[in-house]
Amino acid sequence: MAAGWGGRCNVCEKMDKGAPENVTLLSVTFHSPTPAVFLDRDGTLMEEVDYCRDPARVSLFAGVREALGRLKEAGFFTVIVSNQSGIGRGRITMQEYEAVHARLLELIGEELIDAAYFCPDKPGDESLRRKPAPGMLLEAAREHALDLSRSWMIGDKAIDMQCGRNAGVQPILVETGYGANEDASGAEFVAKDFATAADFILKQCHVR
């Protein structure tokens, strides 16, 4: 598989359907930049499942849906950015990945996620998109006119913190998933879970 290959999920494609084929999404850069919260998936929004391929095993952490609602109300653009090396390893098919993603959106509420990106590259591949590389965040910023200087990254791994720093956003480590045993030195803040991380962001932005 070519390094850097990846994709956007159905939620992104649905946002683009109204645009003429010859119009690029880069046209959104003429609008005022918007702050974003970039979201790791496994171990952050949903319970960690090794190479999750079964939609029935998708289980949200408590408070995720409500916390996303608070972030949306505050004006944040919400973007899932997920390493999915199981695809590159042949452990998960694209159809299985899409089915898991669809179930996640069903549980969260599709209106609470603005875009989703994934990278199937394996560890050790030369990749500009696999976290900790910032490619997925930079891609989202270009396509949706996002202000990275006012944006955040929430994840449960040190590579999420490194990815956030590499993209110029402020990273928060959650102690769910692998987070309790990860190196937190690159984190702006360590939160017990996603809801606590969201509340920290809102407090920093003086949102009550």
C-alpha positions as CSV (number, residue, x, y, z in Angstrom):
1,M,0.0,0.0,0.0
2,A,1.4,3.4,-1.0
3,A,2.7,5.5,1.9
4,G,0.3,8.3,2.9
5,W,-2.8,6.6,1.4
6,G,-5.9,7.1,3.5
7,G,-9.3,8.4,3.3
8,R,-12.3,10.3,4.6
9,C,-15.4,8.6,6.0
10,N,-18.9,8.8,4.7
11,V,-19.7,11.8,7.0
12,C,-17.2,13.9,4.9
13,E,-18.6,12.6,1.6
14,K,-22.1,13.6,2.6
15,M,-20.9,17.1,3.3
16,D,-19.5,17.4,-0.2
17,K,-22.4,16.1,-2.3
18,G,-23.9,19.6,-3.0
19,A,-20.7,20.9,-4.6
20,P,-20.2,20.9,-8.4
21,E,-17.6,18.3,-9.5
22,N,-15.2,21.1,-10.6
23,V,-15.3,23.0,-7.3
24,T,-12.6,22.1,-4.8
25,L,-13.2,22.1,-1.0
26,L,-10.2,24.5,-0.7
27,S,-12.7,27.3,-1.6
28,V,-13.7,27.3,2.1
29,T,-10.5,29.0,2.9
30,F,-12.1,32.3,2.0
31,H,-14.3,32.0,5.2
32,S,-13.2,33.0,8.6
33,P,-11.1,30.2,10.2
34,T,-12.8,28.0,12.8
35,P,-11.3,26.3,15.8
36,A,-11.4,22.5,15.9
37,V,-11.2,19.6,18.3
38,F,-9.4,16.7,16.8
39,L,-10.5,13.4,18.2
40,D,-8.8,10.0,18.4
41,R,-11.3,7.2,18.2
42,D,-10.3,4.0,19.9
43,G,-9.7,4.4,23.6
44,T,-10.9,8.0,23.5
45,L,-14.4,8.1,22.2
46,M,-15.1,4.4,22.4
47,E,-13.7,1.4,24.4
48,E,-10.5,0.0,23.1
49,V,-11.0,-3.1,21.0
50,D,-8.0,-4.7,19.3
51,Y,-8.6,-4.2,15.5
52,C,-12.3,-3.6,15.9
53,R,-14.1,-5.1,13.0
54,D,-17.5,-5.8,14.5
55,P,-20.0,-2.9,14.9
56,A,-21.6,-4.8,17.9
57,R,-18.4,-4.2,19.9
58,V,-18.6,-0.4,19.6
59,S,-19.2,1.0,23.0
60,L,-19.0,4.7,23.8
61,F,-17.4,6.0,27.0
62,A,-19.9,7.6,29.4
63,G,-20.5,11.3,28.7
64,V,-19.0,11.4,25.2
65,R,-22.2,12.4,23.4
66,E,-23.0,15.1,25.9
67,A,-19.4,16.5,25.8
68,L,-19.4,16.6,22.0
69,G,-22.7,18.6,22.2
70,R,-21.1,21.1,24.5
71,L,-18.1,21.5,22.1
72,K,-20.4,22.0,19.1
73,E,-22.5,24.6,21.0
74,A,-19.2,26.5,21.7
75,G,-18.5,26.6,18.0
76,F,-15.8,23.9,17.7
77,F,-15.5,21.9,14.5
78,T,-15.2,18.2,15.5
79,V,-12.9,15.9,13.5
80,I,-12.1,12.2,14.1
81,V,-8.5,11.4,13.1
82,S,-7.7,7.7,13.5
83,N,-4.8,5.4,12.7
84,Q,-6.2,2.2,11.3
85,S,-3.2,0.0,10.5
86,G,-5.5,-3.1,10.7
87,I,-6.5,-2.2,7.1
88,G,-2.9,-2.0,6.0
89,R,-2.1,-5.3,7.8
90,G,-5.1,-7.1,6.2
91,R,-6.7,-7.6,9.6
92,I,-9.7,-5.3,8.7
93,T,-11.5,-4.8,5.4
94,M,-12.7,-1.4,4.3
95,Q,-16.3,-2.6,4.5
96,E,-15.7,-3.7,8.2
97,Y,-14.1,-0.3,9.0
98,E,-17.0,1.6,7.4
99,A,-19.5,-0.6,9.4
100,V,-17.8,0.2,12.7
101,H,-17.6,3.9,11.8
102,A,-21.3,3.9,10.9
103,R,-22.2,2.3,14.3
104,L,-20.0,4.9,16.1
105,L,-21.9,7.8,14.4
106,E,-25.2,6.1,15.2
107,L,-24.3,6.0,18.9
108,I,-22.8,9.5,19.0
109,G,-25.3,11.3,16.6
110,E,-24.0,12.1,13.2
111,E,-24.7,15.8,13.7
112,L,-22.0,15.9,16.4
113,I,-19.1,14.9,14.1
114,D,-18.2,17.3,11.3
115,A,-15.6,15.2,9.6
116,A,-13.6,12.0,10.0
117,Y,-10.2,10.9,8.6
118,F,-8.3,7.7,8.9
119,C,-4.9,6.4,7.9
120,P,-4.4,2.6,7.1
121,D,-0.6,2.8,7.0
122,K,1.3,0.4,9.2
123,P,3.9,1.3,11.8
124,G,7.2,1.6,10.0
125,D,5.7,2.7,6.7
126,E,6.9,6.0,5.3
127,S,3.8,8.0,6.0
128,L,2.8,11.7,6.2
129,R,-0.6,10.9,7.6
130,R,-0.1,8.2,10.2
131,K,0.0,9.8,13.7
132,P,2.3,11.1,15.1
133,A,2.7,12.7,11.6
134,P,0.3,15.7,11.4
135,G,-1.0,14.9,7.8
136,M,-4.6,14.2,8.7
137,L,-4.9,17.3,10.8
138,L,-3.3,19.5,8.2
139,E,-5.6,18.0,5.5
140,A,-8.6,18.7,7.6
141,A,-7.4,22.3,8.2
142,R,-7.0,22.9,4.5
143,E,-10.4,21.4,3.5
144,H,-12.4,23.0,6.3
145,A,-10.6,26.4,6.9
146,L,-9.7,25.4,10.5
147,D,-7.6,27.6,12.8
148,L,-5.0,25.3,14.2
149,S,-3.7,27.9,16.6
150,R,-7.0,27.8,18.4
151,S,-7.5,24.0,18.1
152,W,-7.1,21.0,20.3
153,M,-6.3,17.3,20.0
154,I,-7.7,14.7,22.4
155,G,-6.3,11.1,22.5
156,D,-5.2,8.3,24.7
157,K,-1.6,7.8,23.4
158,A,1.7,9.7,23.4
159,I,1.6,9.7,19.6
160,D,-1.7,11.7,19.7
161,M,0.2,14.3,21.9
162,Q,3.1,14.3,19.4
163,C,0.7,14.6,16.5
164,G,-1.0,17.6,18.1
165,R,2.3,19.3,18.7
166,N,3.5,18.6,15.2
167,A,0.3,20.2,13.8
168,G,0.5,23.2,16.2
169,V,-2.6,22.4,18.3
170,Q,-2.8,21.8,22.0
171,P,-3.0,18.2,23.0
172,I,-4.9,16.6,25.9
173,L,-4.2,13.0,27.1
174,V,-7.2,11.0,28.4
175,E,-6.6,8.2,30.9
176,T,-9.1,5.9,29.2
177,G,-7.8,3.3,26.7
178,Y,-4.1,3.2,26.9
179,G,-3.8,6.6,28.4
180,A,-3.1,5.7,32.1
181,N,0.1,4.1,31.0
182,E,1.3,6.6,28.4
183,D,4.0,9.2,28.6
184,A,2.1,12.4,29.3
185,S,5.0,14.8,29.0
186,G,3.7,16.2,25.7
187,A,0.2,16.9,26.9
188,E,-1.1,20.3,27.8
189,F,-3.5,18.6,30.3
190,V,-4.2,15.1,31.5
191,A,-7.9,14.3,31.8
192,K,-9.6,11.2,33.4
193,D,-11.9,10.9,30.4
194,F,-13.2,12.6,27.3
195,A,-15.9,14.6,29.1
196,T,-13.3,16.0,31.5
197,A,-11.1,16.9,28.5
198,A,-14.0,18.8,26.8
199,D,-14.8,20.7,30.0
200,F,-11.1,21.7,30.3
201,I,-11.2,23.1,26.7
202,L,-14.4,25.0,27.4
203,K,-12.9,26.5,30.6
204,Q,-9.8,27.6,28.7
205,C,-12.1,29.3,26.2
206,H,-14.1,30.9,29.0
207,V,-17.3,29.0,28.0
208,R,-19.6,28.3,30.9
